[in-house]
Structure formats: C-alpha cells, structure tokens
C-alpha cells in the first residue's frame, strides 16, 4: 500500500496553498483563510507566522473597512520584496516587467519593433538588458524567484524549445536557454505560447475569474488561443494544445495561411484579412490599424462595416466549433480581437446561435478581456510564480533569501 503524505509534505502543501490564496485573492483575514482551506485557526496562525518570518507575507490592519470597531488583521503578500521577471515577445513590440507577489507591476519596459523576421539572439539580448536594468533598480533585500517569457509560436513542453514562430521567422530556437545565459541570474527561463498565458491570466485575474472552463482568443497579426478546462490550462501531449488559429473553417475557398494550409481561422478572421477586406494600406499593420477600421465602422464607413461583418462571420463559425467541442462557460476575446468583437458582436452571436448545439451554448458567455495589453505579461508572471506557490520556503532559499 502507498503511504500517505508525511507531516512535512502536508505542511509544505498548506504553505503553498495559503500563499496562493493571498497571491491571487489579495489580502484576507486569517478567518477567511481558515474557511477557504478547511483548517483550524491555530494551524492558519502557524502557517502565516512561518510565511511571515520568511518575508513572503505580512499582517496589517485593512486600509479602509467602513465598519465600526477594531477590524481584524489581514494577510497581504510581500509584493515589494518578492518578484518575478516576465517577458512578452510580440510581433510589433517587446515588453519586460518586474512583477511582485500578488500580481503588482513594480517596473515595466516596452520596446517598439517593426513587424517581420527578427534574430532570436538579438531579442534575448534586448530583453535581458531591460530586465537587468530593472533588477539593478530594485531595492536591496528583494528577490527574484522566477522568470518566464511568452512567444507567439508553438512552444514544446517541458523544455521550452520554440518549434515554430512564423511571424517572427523562428524555427527550433532555444530562446529560453539563451535568455537565461544572458540574464545570469541562476534561474531557468520558462517559455510558453502567448495565448495560453493570456488564457491563464484572464482565468486568474480577468474576465474569466471564477470560471473553470474558458476559451481565450488572442488577436495579433494572427490568432492565438488558450483553453482552460476544469480550472487547468490545456497543453496537449507536447505543449501545442490550443492552436485555435489554425482550425480550418474554410477549406474550399480559404485564404492561404502562414502555416501552409488554406482557410484557417487566422487567415479568415485575422488582422490581415480584416485590413485587406477594409481596403487599408497593407503596410499599416498592428493594433492601431485594427482599431482604425473599427472606429471607421462606428462612423458609418460602409467598407469598414462590411469587413467587420465578414471577419465576424468567420469568428462566429470558429467559436461555434469550439463551443460544440469544448463546451466552455466563457469565451474571452483579447488582444486586437477585443475591438473586433465589439464591432462585430451581432454577427458572431448570430453564427453561434445557428451553428452551436443548443445544450452547449445555453449558458455561454462572450466577454472581452479585462486585462488589455497586459494580459500576456500577467500570464507569463503567473507561470514564473508557479514554483514558489508549490514550495515557498524552498524556492525562496534557492533565490538566496
């Protein structure tokens, strides 16, 4: 018979669980923690004391309760003392952030880039330089406990090899290893697909908070996707799960896609399809170009409205297929698809109502992302925090605290 967990394993699990509660949920009293974790108050007191001694949490009076009498102390994460580095390798920009425990942005740098092929080593060099600058400005006695990067491409699990990132011109790039060497912090760099991390962020902190089954669609030059099922990120066998943008929706007359197929959702409903149908300057790409089409449609531009209807039609077909296969509670539109959804919601809903099974769509909610352009960075930060939320004291010790 398999032996049950030891007292040390239970303690380690409880420390991580408590830290996760205050990291994701924000400050809360010991009584609330006891209720959520199903533990008695004396056990919670011991866990809080241990995490407090390690400098991971602190207890203090709430800032404003609005109630008479002496309020209970609340447990808060030590956001200024413990942080991670998060990177977003976008098509038209690079972003780096220093994010504290609890999801607090402590510092951020953004570097605009021209869309197109770029050298992976140069990207790593730029991001490492920005990150080391941020680390250098951090106060003495603070600790970096994790590093993660989001890439618009197919990333192999668990080693983080970027198998293909067509919009960047990358193939089989060991980007995480390169970035780790350039940072020189002694910490591994986790790498994951940007839309998967966007899904994680919206699930934990945005439009999908509290939702255990969610599909996230992220618009950039292409369309990425992430799936949360049963509260867990769907990764697939090798980590390539969630490539929603390459679901074929128009195989007969479809536009060519960068993956080599025809009629992918990305090809029919992505940025290029929208701008071409709206007869826009093909060199004017990016988020502002998409927003310009949506704004023109709002002002009554017939061509822009027709383009949004066309793209909305294909998006609706794609979402209907996802609803039939995955039965999500919520579908979240992020990146440039946030604006596209707002401009073509009626068309999208119409397609879903006609094509999705009634039983699968009866509780469906369509939402726009709440985290804006920060969603991917926040998701990368959550990936970087994952180790300390499993073994808080061990991870902090490895960081040199």
N, C-alpha and C positions, 0 to 999 in steps of 0.2 A: 504494500500500500504506500501511496505517496504521502510523505509527511506534510503536515500543514505548515503555513508560514511561521517563521520564528518571530519572537517579540521584536527583534531588531528590524526584520522585514516589515512588520506591521507599523512600527514607529516611522520607518523611512517612508512608507506609503502615506501615512497620515500627515507627515510634514509636507510632502509634495502636494497632497490634496488641499491642505489648508492654504498653502502658498498660491495654488492655482485659483482658489476661490477669491482671494483678495487681489490677485493679479488681473483676473478677468472681471470680477464683480465690483471691484473698488472697495473702499473702506466699509467695514461692517463690524458689529459688536461680537463679543465672544458668544453671547446667547444665540445670535443668528448663525454663527459658525457651528455651534453645537447642534442646532436644529438641522442644518443642511448636511452635516457629516454624520449625524446619528451617534454622537459621542457625548459623554457627560462633561460638565463644565470644568471639572478639575483636570480632565485629560486635555481639553482645549487650552486651559491655562498653561499646562506644561509645554504643549506644542508652541504656543505663542511665545512663551519665555525663551524656548530654545531658538526659534527663528529670530527673535529679537536680539538675543545675545550674538547671533551670527551677523547681525546688521541687515537682515532681509526684510523685516517688518518693524513697525513701531506702534505703540499705543498712544493715543492722544484724545483730547476732547473733540467732538464733532464741531465743525466750524459754525454751523447755524442750524439748530434744530427747530426753532419756532415753538418750542414747548416750555412750559414752566417746570421748575425743579432742576436738580442736577442731572445732566444727561450721562449715559453710560459711555465709557471709553470705547473708541473704535480702533480696529486694527487696520493699519494702512501699509501698503508696500513701500519700501525704501527706494523710490524712483530715482533719486539723485545719486544714490550710491552704487546701484547695480544696474548695468545696462547691456545692450547688445548692439551690434552693428548690422544694419540692413541695407541691401543694395537692390536697385531696380535697373536692369539693363533694358531700356526702352528702345523703340525704333527711332524716335526723334529726340531722345534725351537720356542722360544717365542721372541717377539720383542716389544719394547716400545719406543715411540718417543714423544718429545715435539715439536710441530709444530706451527709456528707462523702464524698470519693472512697473507693471501697471499700464503699459502702453503709452507712456508720456514721451512726446518728442522733446528731446533735450537739445538737439542740434540737427541741422539739415543742410545739404548742399545739392544743387542741381546744375547740370552742365548740358546746355542745348547741343544737339548733334544733328548733322544733316542726315536724312534717311538714306539707307543704302548699305552696301557691304562695309564692314569695318574689321580691323585686326583685333582679335580677341586679346592678344597680349597688351595692346595699347589701351583697350578698355579696362583691363585689370590694373594697369599702371595708373590710369586716371582715378579709378575708384579707390585704389589703395592710398594714393596721395591725399585725396579728400578725407578718407577715413582716419589716416594717421594725424592729419591736421586737427580733426575733431577730438581724437583721443588726447592729443597734446594739450588741448584747451580744457580738458576735463579736470575737475578738482582733484587734489591729492586724496588718496584713500577711497577712490572709486574703482570699480572693477568691471571689466568686460567679460561676460560669461558665455558669449556665443556670437556666431557670425553666419549670416545666410544671404543668398542672392537669388533674385528672381530673373529668369531669362525667358524671352519669347521664343520658345522652341521646345523640342522633345528632349527631356532630361531623364537619363537612366537611373533607376533606383537599384541599390542604395549608394553607388559611388559618385553620382552627380555628373557623370560624363554627358556633355551636351551632344547628343547624337546628330541633331539637325536643327538649325535655326535659320530657315531660308531667308527671312527678311534681314538678317544680319550677315548672311553669307558664311555661316559657321557649319562645320561638319566634324564630328568626333573631336570636339575641343575639351581638354581637361581644364576648364575655366576655373573651377573651384580650387584645384591644386595650385594653379598659377597665382590666383588671388591670395591664397594662404601664404605662399612663399613671399610675395611682395609685402604683405602686411607684417609678417614676422612676429605675430603675437602668440604663437604657440597654440592657436586654436584652429580646428578644422573649419572649413567653409562649406556649409550645406548649400546645395543648389537645387532649385525646383522650378517647374513651369509657372509663369506669372499668373495665369488664370486660375490655376489650382490654389495658389496662395491668395489670390483675390477672393476666391470662394471661402477659404478658411477665415479670412479677415471679416467678410460680411456675415459669416455664420457666428463668429465670436463677438463682434463688436458693432455690426452694422444692421442692414435691413433684414438679415436672417437670424438675428439674436433669438434664441429660444426655439428655433426651428431645426428639427433633426434631419429633415430631408429637403435638400435645396439644390437647385441648379443655378450656377452663376455663368453668365455670358459676358465676356470682356471684349470690347471693341478697340482696336488699334488700327494699323494698316490691315491686319487680318482680324479673325475672330477666334478667340480662345475660350475655353470652357473649363469649369471645375464642378465637381459633383460631391455633395455631402450626402451620405446615406447612413441612416441610423446614428447620426452625430459624428461619423468618421469620414475623412477625406478618401474618396475612391481613387486608388492609384493604379490598379491593374497589376498584371504579372510582373512587368519590368519597369513600371512607373509611367507608362504612356497613356494611362486611362484619362478620359476627359477631353480628348481631341475632337470636341464638338464641331469646330470649324471645318473639319474635313468629313463631316457627314454629308453624303451625296444626296441632294434634294432635287437636282435637275439633270439626270444622266443623259437625256436625249439631246437637248439643245443648250446645254450648260456652257457657261464661260470657262475658259481654261484657268486652272488653279496652280499656284506655285508648287504644289505637291506633285504635279504631273497628271492629276485626274481632271475631269471636267464636271462642272455643276456642283461643286462643294458649297456648303452654306457660306463659307468665307468668300468664295468667288461671286456668289449671287447677292449677298447681303452685306459684304464688307465695304470698307471705305472706298476702294477703287470703283466698285460697282455703283455706289451712290454718286460719286463725283462725275463719273462718265455719263450716267443717265441724266444728271442735272446739268450736263454740258459745261462743266467747270474746267478751268485751266489744269491740265494733267500734272503740271509741276507744282501746283498749290495743294499740298497734301498735309495731313496731320489733323490734330484736334480742332484747330481754328477753322480749317477748311470745311470740316463736317458741320461745325456749329454755324458757319455762314450759310450753308444750304438750309438748315433747319430754320434759321432766322428769316431767310428769304421766303420760305414756305409760309411762315407765320404772317409775312407781309402781303401774301397773296400771289407770289411768283408761281405761275402755272407749271413751269418746267420743274421747279424745285419740289412742288407738291406731288407731281407725278413720280418723281424719283423716290420720294419718301414712301409713296404708296407701293411702288414696285419692290423696294427693299423690305418694307413692312410685310408684304405678301410672302416673300421667301423666309423672313424671320418667323412668321407665324407658322409656316409649314414645318420649319425646323423645330420650333418649340412644341408643336403638336406631336411630332415624332418622339421627342424627349418625354413628354407627358405620358404617352402610351407605353413607353419602355420603362421609365423610372418612377412614375407616379410621385413627383415631388410635391411638397406642400407649397413651396415658394420658388419662383423663378426671378432672379435678380439680374438686371441689365446694368453693366458697369462700363467704365471707360467711355469711348465715344458712343457706345450703344445706349448710354443713358439718354443722350439728346435725341438719338434716332427713335428710341421707344416713345419719348414724349411727343415726337412729331408724327408717329405712325401707330399709336396705340390701338386706334379703332380697327385698322387693317389687321394688325397682329391678333387681336382678340377675335375678330371675325373668322380668321383662318383656324384658330384653335377651336372655336365653337363648332366649326364644320368638320374638322378632321380628328380631333381628340375624342377618345372614348368618354362618354358622359360620366361614368363612375370614376374615371381617373382625373377628370378636370373639375368635378363639382366643388372641391374645397381649394382649388388652385388660387394662389395669389400671385399677381405680377407686380413687381416692385422695381424701383430704380435704386441703384447703390447709394448708400448714405455716406460712404467714406471718401467719395470723389477720387481725385488723383492720388490720394494717399493709400488706397486700398491695397495695392500690391506691396508697398513698403511695409505696411502694418502686417500683412500676411507673412512677409519674409521675417519680420521681427518675431512673430509667434513661432515660426519654425526655429529660429535661433534660441528662443526661450525654452524650447521643449525639454532640453536636458536638465535644466535647473528645476523645472517643475516636476521631474521624476525623482531626482536625488539632489535636493537643495544644498545640503551641507557638503556633500562630496564634490559637487560642481563648483561651489564657491572655493573650496580648498584647492582645487586644481587651478583656479584663476589666481591663486596667490594670496587670498584673503586670510 
